[in-house]
């Protein structure tokens, strides 16, 4: 079994997971802008903790697991994950 190929596959899947969960979070935040009276309360208490728990949590767990196995993610993999995590927030800022 080639661990490097599995690591690349994990980075790709984590990037897709960050994009999807981030876009759902951004969509919910945009909905909160139009429906909630207290927008910052909805963002800070209802929406962002869910993104941190279900969006960033598994990806950070994957990075920690790879580090503990002795095969940490390289600069390119981490940069890819950072870009995938930032794209939904940029989308939210452009639409909001």
ABEGO torsion letter per residue (X at the ends): XBAAAAAAAAAAAAAAAAAAAAAAAAAAAAAAAAABABAAAAAAAAAAAAAAAAAAAAAAAAAAAAAAAGBBBBAAAAAAAAAAAAAAAAAAAAAX
